[in-house]
Amino acid sequence: MWYEFQGLYLAVNLGCLALPLLLSFDKNVQFYKQWKYFFRVNVAVAAFFIVWDAVFTKMGIWAFNPDYFLGPSLWGLPFEELLFFVCIPYSSVFTYFSLQHYVKRNPLQHAESTLSISAILICAALVVVFFPCTYIALTSFLTLIWLVWAQRNAKPFMADLWLAFFVLLVPFVISNGILTGLSFWEFPFIHNDAAAITDQIVWYHPGHNTGWRIFTMPADDLVYGFLLIAMHIAGIETLRKRDAEKERLS
């Protein structure tokens, strides 16, 4: 098919990045002014996820189809996979700041505690129920730790984080759908027949996740995606708060 070509993963990355990068210079949001925070945080968070990614790749928890990469790799990870940890966080953080500017009254302002506590309970349940499944168990455990930390340290921005996460679900499912099954729209919205997916850029070992798919994307990726976004937002907001306090005291 027309979309089956060697640079497809790179195209997905650039497609996710293009509009947010272009609109970073919008006179209202002016996201480029947050670059000094984003890139500092991204280096640290991306390094963490890349090490995690490389270890899981070596363990066979997931793998990559060389038919859709340009060739260069590092630590067993294609160049495009490394780029993923810049492009997706960038577009996600851009969305977070855009929503902060344009949504004057966050509809989740009084629901953030309920959402966070519910997420804590869900993550705890996933750890217990799927303990032998390395991907979902570890991802849920790390997200659980972050959410518990956030109950004390992230209250001022949790409602905005949740709003951004829910808004990002549609593009997240589409981009991850392409990566995990090229014709993802041909599959049921929710199913557990991963064996039916025959052509994918990223393959997941069925013994390490819940087995449930949203189109072709493992449902587990929702937890992973939330953690990736949350760690970036928390880091950026922490740096911004620190700089604001320094400016106030100077």
Stockholm file with secondary structure:
# STOCKHOLM 1.0

chainA/1-250         MWYEFQGLYLAVNLGCLALPLLLSFDKNVQFYKQWKYFFRVNVAVAAFFIVWDAVFTKMGIWAFNPDYFLGPSLWGLPFEELLFFVCIPYSSVFTYFSLQHYVKRNPLQHAESTLSISAILICAALVVVFFPCTYIALTSFLTLIWLVWAQRNAKPFMADLWLAFFVLLVPFVISNGILTGLSFWEFPFIHNDAAAITDQIVWYHPGHNTGWRIFTMPADDLVYGFLLIAMHIAGIETLRKRDAEKERLS
#=GR chainA/1-250 SS CTTCCTTHHHHHHHHHHHHHHHGGGCTTTCGGGGHHHHHHHHHHHHHHHHHHHHHHHHHTSEEECGGGSCSCEETTEEHHHHHHHHHHHHHHHHHHHHHHHHCSSCTTTTTHHHHHHHHHHHHHHHHHHTTTCHHHHHHHHHHHHHHHHHHHHCHHHHHHHHHHHHHHHHHHHHHHHHHHCTTGGGSCSEECCGGGCCCCSEEECGGGSCCCEETTEETTHHHHHHHHHHHHHHHHHHHHHHHHHHHHHC
#=GC SS_cons         CTTCCTTHHHHHHHHHHHHHHHGGGCTTTCGGGGHHHHHHHHHHHHHHHHHHHHHHHHHTSEEECGGGSCSCEETTEEHHHHHHHHHHHHHHHHHHHHHHHHCSSCTTTTTHHHHHHHHHHHHHHHHHHTTTCHHHHHHHHHHHHHHHHHHHHCHHHHHHHHHHHHHHHHHHHHHHHHHHCTTGGGSCSEECCGGGCCCCSEEECGGGSCCCEETTEETTHHHHHHHHHHHHHHHHHHHHHHHHHHHHHC
//
